[in-house]
């Protein structure tokens, strides 16, 4: 090959010169630089590709196609060369040749997302909408989050997202009456897991996966909110909600200084999403137990709550458990999404005072706060986890699990 006398660095420099001239808008210099490159390395696939793409961008698909065909034949393992050839075929309205070139691109790299996207578009243009939709989810999964793309690619991504959204809506429309018919045959059954599966299938729910910052205990079920049947002692707390609420309000009225910031990171520590709440009473707590230690003065002020905690299945872990407290959010305060340290811990919450429009998200599931209603959720260590509130008072504690999650009512530990 003529390019054998030209070094790799020289070829790259010649092609870079073409690109620089084009970017500067100097068409004449770009033509001269391309001529030098073709004279020095006439059979180098990169040079042929540069020449073919210049012709294609200039609207001359007929001149571009043989150059790009030659480039792809010389380097058949390059998915980009086959994709560029597909673009030339598209310019010339040769749909069959375009699809063949895209197939060759995906043979070279089955995860080459520009080719996946282009193939989906080509199939839809040919009236094969259902086949085209298959490639959009593949594309959506493969594209990297946070990557900055050129505007043309951004537009294609937006279009792909819209196609996927429409596809999900059509799938739900098709399946919903059939699902409802099946559901009617199982009236009264617990179908939360099925509902989550269905919502994930039709794009209404994201896949939930633990993301602890310190320790992931493998093979624990990834469940945002646990079934109440495994925690029968919650009923006692709910039955006493009015008394617990009264004790919390009295503590706040009589000893507001004992409500301390929930987030209190020492100087020099990274605060990340906690910047606004660090050392702030916008989110404050009144501890009854803290890291395994009883706060006797606070327990004495809240005898009904203290009695319920004494009757609950507490487990002592030195310097860690139990922990239980009242939690208060100031008006217009939002707890940012966050993760904790491990997925072996469950949190018990019971809302006491809740204004409108307050919610709580764990992973893919959001629940509205209901006064006097308790629930058990995985901790922030297991998921993205956030709360929105105008103001809120609640009682919180947490149960720390053991590998057999069905036995996880044993340990109360830090939220």
N, C-alpha and C positions, 0 to 999 in steps of 0.2 A: 504494500500500500504506500502511496506517495507520502503519506503522513509519517512514515517510519523515520524520515530524516528530520522531522520536526518534533521537538520535545513536548511533553504534556504541558509544561508551564507556558511554552510559546503558543500552543493552541488555545489555552485558556485566555492568554493575554489578547490574542487576536479577536476572540469572540467577545471578550469584555470591551474591547475598543468599539465593536459594533453597537453593543448595548449602550455604552456611554454616549455615543454620537446620537443614537435614537432618542435617548432621554433628554439630551440637550436640544433636540429639535433640528439637528444639523443633518438633513437627509443626504446631502452630497457626501459628507464625511462618512456617514454610515455605509453608503454604497461603496466608497473607496476601501473602507476597512473590511467590508465583506469580500470584496474582490481580492484583497491581499490574503484573507483567510482561505478562500477557495483555491487560490493559486498555490499556497503553501501546503494545504492538506485537503485536496479535492475529494477524497473518499473517507474523510473522518465523519462519523455520524453526527457529531456535535455541530460541525460546520454545515453539513447538509441540513440539519434541523434548523439552524439559525437562518439559512437561506430560505428554506421552505416556509418558516413562520413569518419572515419579512414579507414574502410574496402573499401569504394568506392574509396577513393583517392589512396588506395593500389592496385586498379584494380580488386577487388573482388566484383563485383556487386551482385553475388548470395548471399554472406554473408550479404551484406549491405541491400538488399531489405527487408527482414523480420524485421530487426531492425528498419528501417525507417518507415515501415508500422505500427509497434507497436507504435512508437513514435507519428505518426500522428493520430492514433486512440485514443490515450490517451489525446491528446491536439488538437482536430480538428479545433480550432479557430486560430491556428498558421499558417500563410501563408508560412513561411519559412520551416516548417516541410514538408508541402505538396510539396513545390518546390524541396527540397532535395530528396524526394521520387521520384519525376518526373525524377530527374537526374539519380537515380538508374535504373528506367525503361528504360531510354535512353541508359544507358550502356549495358543493356540486350537486346536492340533493340526491346522493347515492345512498339510500337508507340501508340497503343490504350490506354494502361495503363498510358503512359506518359501524353497524352492529358487529361485523366480523372483526374490525380493528379494535373495538372496545373489548370484545372477548379475548383477543390476544393480549391486550393490556392487563386484563384480570387474570389471565394465565400467568403472566409475568409476576403479578402481585395481586392476589385475591383481595387484599385489604386496601387497595389503592382507591381512596374514597372519591377523587375526582372522576375516575372511570365509573365507579358505582353510580354516582350521581348522574353522569352523562348517559349511562345506559338506561337508567330509569326514565330520563327525559325522552330518550329516543324511542323507548317502548310506548310511552304515552302518546308521543307524536304519531306513532304508527297505528294508534287506536287500540293498543294493548294496555289499557289503563291498569287492569288488575295485576298483570305481570310487572308493570312499571312500579307499582306500589311496593312490591317485595323488596326492591333495592333501597327504598328510602329509609326504612328502619335500620338496615345494615349500615347505611351511610351515617345515620344519626348516632349509632352506637360507636362507630369507628372514629368519628371526628373528635379531636382533642379539645377539651374544655379550656377556655382561656387563651387559645391561639388566635392571633390577629390575622385575618385574611384580607386579601384585596377586595375592593368593593364588588367586583364581578362575582367573586366567590361568595361574599356575604349575601348577595342577592339570590344566588343559587341555594344557599343554606336556608334562607328565609322561605324560599319557594318550597324546598323539601320539607321544612317544618310544617308549612301549611298543608301540603299534600298528606303528611302523616296525620295531622290533626283531623283532616276531613276523612281519612281512611278509618281512624279510630271511631269517629262519629257514625260512619256508615256501618261499621262492625257492631257498634252498640245498638243501633236501630234494628239491625238484623237479629241480634241475639236476644234483646230484651224481652220480647213476648214469649220466646221459648224458655228463657230463664224463669220468667214469672209463672209460667205454666208448671214448670218443675217445682218451683218454690211452693206453690199451692198444695202440692202433694206432700209437703214436709212442714206443714204449719206447726209452729211451736218449737221447731228444732233450732239449735244454735248454728247460725249460718255466717258468723262473723268472718271466719277464715275464707269461706267461699266468696263472700262479698268482696273481701280484700283481693282475692285472686281475680275476680271479674273486673274490678276497678283498675287493677294493674294491667290486665289484658287490653282494655279499651283506652288506656292512657290517662286515666283519672287519678291514678295513685302511683307514686314512685316506689321503687323497690327499697325496702328498709334493710340496712346492713349495719351491724355494730361498728363504731369507730372510736374506741376508747383511746385516750391520750397516753395511758401507761400500760395496762395489762388487758389483753383480750383472752378470756377463758373460752377455748374452742368448743364448738358443738352445743352451745346453749341456744335454745330457740330464739330467734329474733322476733320478739313480740312487743309491740309498743305498749299496749294496755292489757294487763293480765285478767283472766276470768275471775269474777268475784267468788265463785264457788270454792276456790282454793283459800279464801281468806274470810271465813265465817265471822271472825271477831270484828270485822268492819261494822257490822250491824250495831254493835254496842256504842261505837263512836257516833254513828249517825243518829241513833236514838237520843243521844245526849247533846246533840248539836246546839240546842238553845243554851244549855248550861255552859258548854265550852265557849260559845260566842260571848256570853256575858262575862266570863272570866277574862277572855282576851281583851274585850273593850275596857274592863276595869283596869287591867294591867296597863293598857295604853294611856288611859286617863290619869292614873295615879303614879305611874312610874315610866313616863315616856323616855327618860334618860337611860333606862335599862334596855330599850330597843336599840340595838347596835347595828351598824352596817353589815349586811350579809357578805358583801365583797370587801375584803380588807387585805390588799396585797402590800407587802413591805416595799419600802423605797428601793428602787433599782430593779424590781421585778417587772417583766413584760406584762402590760395590762391588756393589750390587744383589744378585744371587743368590750372590755369592762371599763374603758376609760371614763365614761360618764357615771358609772355606778360605783367605781372604786372609792371606798371610804365615804360613801354617801348614804344618808338615811332615806333616800328615795326608795331603797329596798332595805328594809330593816327587819331584825329578828329579835325575838324574846325567847332565849333558850331555857328549856326545862331540863334537858339533858344535853351535854355537849362533849363529844369525843369520849364517851364512856363515863363521864363524871356527872353526878347529880348537881343541879343548881338549886340547893335546898330553899333559899329565900324565894325563888320564883315558884317552885313547886308548892310552897306553903300558901302562896297567894292564889293558887289555882287548884284547889283540892279535888274538884270533880275530874278535871283533866288528869291530875296526878293519879287518881285512883284507877282511871281507865288505862293509863300507861302501865301501872303496876299489874293489872290483870292481863295485859297483852303479852304475847309470847316473846318477851325480851331475851336477848342473848348478849352477854358481855364479851367485848373484845377490847382488851386494855389499850387505852389511848385512841380508840376508834369508835366503839359502840357501847351503849346506844346514844343516839342524838335525836332530839325532838324539840320543836319550837313553833311559836306563832310567827307568821311571816306577813309583812305589810308592804304593799306597793303604794307609793304616792300617786296622785292623779297624773295621768298622761305619761306614766312610766312604762317602758317596754323592756322586758328581759331579753337580751339578744340571744340568738341561736348559739348554742355552745355544746361541747362534749366534755365528759368527765373522765375519770381515771380508769374505770373498769366496767365490764358488762355483767359483773356478778352481783350487782346491787339493784334493788328495787325501791322506789320511793312511794310512800303513802301520802296522799294529799286529801284534805277535806276543806272545801271552801266555806267560809263563815260569813263574809260580807262581800257581795259581788254586785257592782253596778252593771249597766248594760254593756254589751260589746266587749266582753272579756273572753279570751280563748287561751288554749294551752295546746301546743303542738309537740308531739313526740314522733320523730321519724316522718312517716307519710300520713299520720292521722292527727287531726285537730279536733279537740273537744271544747265545748262551751262549758264554762264553770257553772255549777249549780249549787246554790247554798244548801249546806247540810248533806251533800253527796260526796262520799269518799271513793277514791279509786286508787289502784296500784299500777304504776307505770315503770318501765325501765328507766334507768337514770340517764341524765345527760351524757354519761359516758358511753351509752349505747347508741346515741343518735344525735342528730341536730334537734335542738330542744329549745323552744322559746315560748314566752307568754306575752300577750298583749293585754293591757289593762288601763283603765282610767284611774281606778283605785281598787285595791283588793286587800282583804285580810283573810288569811287561811291558817289552818293548823297543818304542819307538815312533819313527817318523819320518814324514815326509809328502812326497808327491810333488806338485808344483805343476803344474797342467795347462796346456796350450795349447788354443786353440779346437777343434782336431781331437782329441777326447777319446781316440781310439784310439791316439794317440801319447803318452799321458800317463805315460810311465815315465821321463821325462827329468830332472825337477827335484826335489830334496829340499829342503824348506823347513820353516819353523816350524810346529809343531803348534798 
